[in-house]
Amino acid sequence: MNGRERILATVGFRPADRVPCIPLVFGHAAVSAGVPLSDYLRDGDCLARCQLAAQDRYGYDAVYAFMDTFVETEAIGSTLHYSPNLYPHVVQYALHSGEIPSRLKLPDPTRDGRMPEVLKATAALHRAVGDRLLLVGAVTGPMSQATTYMALEEALYFLVDAPEAFLQILDYATEVTIAFGLAQIRAGAQAVALIDPSSSPAVIPPALFHAQVLPRQKKIMAAFRDAGALAWLDIAGPISPLLAALPGMGPDIVTLDYEVSLTEGKRHLPHTCLAGNIRSLDFVLATPGQMFDEVCAARAEVGTRGGLLLSSGSEVPLEANPDNLHAMLAACAADAPCRN
């Protein structure tokens, strides 16, 4: 089986030759290639080259056409500051507290900000990997976009003080997300990850998630699935209070961070493929032997249920130890001598 076949079989709860391995290697691909992160994040061809080199180095089952969670806000008018080897941050927001996005047009993914570079990377990766690996695109979810259109603290105060107006921002962000994701699918993405960390219980109350964020995420998932792609939900953090509602949203894949056990994920999502839940910091701090044992423990926890994509619970850190990525792949092998 090749990587794409292995992942598709696992998502469909069919037999595969081994557990798929898909660590979330984003900016680490630039570090691995010795390329400034700022180049990787602004040049689609550079991103594609680094992704292919990292996949070739480590041998995992997917490649990622993803820059960072500020692509959308930059495309609507926010100004970012770039450093050579750090992720960018916003220095001027597109909106201020109390504003609604009625004055903003929807961005054109083929023209605005770095969106065209993401599409360029997607197309280049599609040409390079074809159906050999799973090509994963990514979009920033509506709640996380809202907290990059304006400062996080301002956004949360706005949510409390003017909830109806804030919902207009979420609706606008939902349309941005769908348009950008569909453009990535047209460029060749076979799965689209909805990355929405600001919808985590660590940021907003679960009641708000269930009432307002979940219906919008469900709309996004339906749009991606209708376009023929796998819909992948990645919220990160302590999402236990959200799990019971996620099957109704319709994701094909749900990422679990290390704070949520695979056992709990199995209980609430019995028919949904899980991705995770290897602690991202362990790619820096653990020894290769510890990483090997951690992956074996995850395999044992899922057992014969299947439906597991071994992955980091969140992004693999820029400074990850390459030996730990190799150890992860070794522990995913069908004949790995796991002690668990």
N, C-alpha and C positions, 0 to 999 in steps of 0.2 A: 504494500500500500504506500502511496505517496502521502505527503502531509495533508493535502486537501481532502483526499479520500478518507484518511484516518479521522480527521475532524468531523466530516459530514456523517460518517458512520456513528461516531460517538454522540453527536448531537441528536441523531435519530435513534439512540439506544440500540444500535446494531453492533455485532462483534467487530473489533478492530485488532490489528496485529500487535498493538501495544497502546498504552495510554498516550494520547496526544500531549505534546509539551509545547506550551505557548507563553513563555515568560513575556511580560509587557516591556519589551525592549524598544524604547523610544529614543530619547536623547543619548542613552548609552551607546547607541549605534554610531553616533558622531565621535564620542570619546574613543570607542574601540578603533575607529578608523583614523584617529589623530586629526580630526577636522574640527575647527572652531564651532561650537554649538550655534552661534549666531548665523553662520553660513548654512548649517543644516536646517535651521528654522525659517530661512528666507528663500531658499533655492530648492525647488522641487527636484531638479536633476541630482543635486547633491544629496538630498534626503534619500532618493531612490538608490543611489550608489552605495550609501552607507548602510541602508537596510539590507541590501543584497549581500554586502560584505559581512555584516554581522550574522545574518542567517547562515551564510556559508561557513563562518568560523565556528558557530555553535551547533548548527544542525537542527534547530527547532522547526515547527510545522507551519508557521505563518510569517507574513511580513505586514508592516503597518504603515499606512499613509497618514500619519498624524504628526502635527507640529506641536501645538500646545493649546490650552483652553482659552487663549486670548485672540485666536484667529477671527472669531465672529465679531467681537467688540471692536477690533481694529477695522474690520470691513465696514462697520456702520459709523466710524468717525472717531473712535478713541485713539489717542496717541500713546505709543509704547516706547519704552527705553530698552535697548538691547545692549547686553554685555557679551564679550567674546565667549565666555564659558558658563553663563548663567541663563536661566529662563527669563524672558522679558517681564516687565511689569508696567502697569498703566501709569502714565504721568499726567494725562488729561482725559477725563471721562467724556463719553458721548452725551451722557445725560447727567443732570444734577438732581438732587433730592427734590421731589415734588413735581418733576417733569414726567410727562408721558410721551411715548414715542410717535405721536401723531405727526410730528414734523420730520420724521425719519422715513426714508424709503427703504423698501427691502433691498438688501445688497444683491448684486448679481454675482454668483459664484464664478463666472467666467471673466469678471473684470475687476472686482473690488478687493482691495487689500491683498492679503496673501492667499485668499481662496484659490485664485488661478494657479498658484504654485503648488497647492495641495492637489489640485486636479492634475497638474503636470506630473507630480510624483506618482499619483495613482495610475495614470496611463502608462508611465514608464515601467512601473512594477508589474502591471498587467502584461505588458509585452514581454517582460523578462521571465516571469514565472508561469504564465498561462494558467493551466489547471494543476500545476505541480504542487503549489502551496496555497493556503488560504490567504487571500488578499483582504486585509481588514482596513476599512476607512473608519473615521471617527468624527463625531460632532459633539459640541458642548451643549448639554441639556438646558432647558429653559430657565430653571432656577439658578444655575451657575452662570448663565449668560446675564441674567438680571443683576447678579452681584459682580459683574465686570462692566456693565453699562454705567454704573455709578459705584462709589466706594461701598464696601460691604456693610459697614456700619450704617451709612445713609440708606442703603437698600432695605435693611432690616427695620429701621425706624419708619421708613416709608410704608413698608408692609403693614406695620401696626397702625400708623396714623391715617393712611389712605388706602385701605385694602382693595377697594374697587378699582382705583387707579393702578395699583400694583398689578392687578390681574390683567390689565391691558398690556402691561409690559411682558407678562408671561405669555400672553397670546401672541404678541409680536415676536418674541423669542422663539416660540414654537414654530411659527412660519419660517423664520430664518433657519432653524434647525432642519426642518423638512426639506427646504429648497437646497440647502448645502449637502445634506445626505443623499438626496436623489441625484444631484450632480455627480457625486462620487460614485454612485452605483452606475450611472451612465458611462463614467470613465473607466470602469472595470472592477470596482470594489465588490466583493462577494459577500461581505458582512459589514455592517456598520455598527460601531460601538457608540452608544449614547452615554457619554461621560458627564455625570451630573453630581459632583461631590457636594455642592451646596444644598442638595435635597436630602442630605443625611440627617439623622436625628442629632448629630453633633452640631448642626447649624440651625435647623428649624424644627418645631414640634412635629411629631408624627401625625397629629390631627390635621395640621396644615398640609402635610404631604398627601394624606389620603383624600382630602377634600379638593385640593386645587392642583397639586403637582402631578399626582398619579394620572388623572384623566388626560392631561396634556402629554405625558410620556406615552400613554396608551395610544394616542392619536399618532405620535411619531413612530412607534413600533409598527402600527398597522400600515403606515405609508411605506416603510422600508420593506416589510414582508410582501406587500402587494407589488412592489417593484422587483421582487425576486431575490432579495438579499436576506441573509440571516440578521435578525434583530438582536442586539447584544446590549444588555443593561449593566452599567458599571457606575455604582453610586459610591462605593468605598465607605470605610468606617463602620460604626456599630449599628448595622441596619436590621438587627433582630426584630424591632417593632414593626418593620415594614414587610417582612417576608411573607406573611400569610396572604397579603393582598397582591403579591407580584404575579402569581399564575394568571390572574384575571387580566393582567396587562398584556400578556401574550408574547413575552420575550422567548427567543430560542435559547439564549445563554444568559445566565446571571453570574456576575463576578461576586465572590465572597472574599472580603478582606480577612486578615488573620484574626480579627476580633469576633468573627462569626464562625462557629465550627461547621465542618462539613456534615456532621450528624444533624445539626439543627437545619442546615440547608436541605438535606434529604427529607426531613420530616415535613417541611413546609412547601417544598418544591419537588414532589416525588416524580414528576414527569418532565422536569426542566433540566437541561444540561447545566451543570455547575462549572465555573472556572475559578481557580484559586487553590488553596488560600494561603500560599507560602508567604511568610512575613518578608516584606521588601527589604527591611534593614538587615535581614540575615544574609542577603547577597553581599553585604559589606562586612559584617561582623562575624558571621559563622565561619567555621572551618569547612573545607569541602566534605569532610566526613560527616559533620553535623548537618550540612545541607542534604547530603544523600539520605541520611536517616529521617530528616523531616519530610522529604518527598515520599519515602517509603511509608511513613506513618499516614500520610494523606491517602495514599493508595489503599492502605489497609482499612482506613476509616470508611471509605466508600465501598470497599469490598466488591461483591458481585453485582451490585446495583448497576454499575456502569454510569454513563452520562457524566464523566468527569474529564475536563481539560485541565491538566496540571499547569498552573500559572502562578505568577506572583499576584498577591492580593491587590497591589497597586503597582505603579510604575517601578521597574527595576532602576535603582539609583544610578546616577551618572557615574559614580565612583565604584560601582560593583566590581567584585573580584571575579575575573574571567573564570578562574578555577571553580567557582561556585556555580556558574552557569553550566559548565561542563558536567559537574557533579549532578545537577538537576536532570540533565539529559540522560546521564548514565542510569539514574534511579528510575527513569520512565521506561527503560528497556524491558521487554517482556520477560527476559530471563535474569533481571537484576537480582542479586543475592540479598534481598531485603531480609532483615531480621525481625520485622514486625509481623 
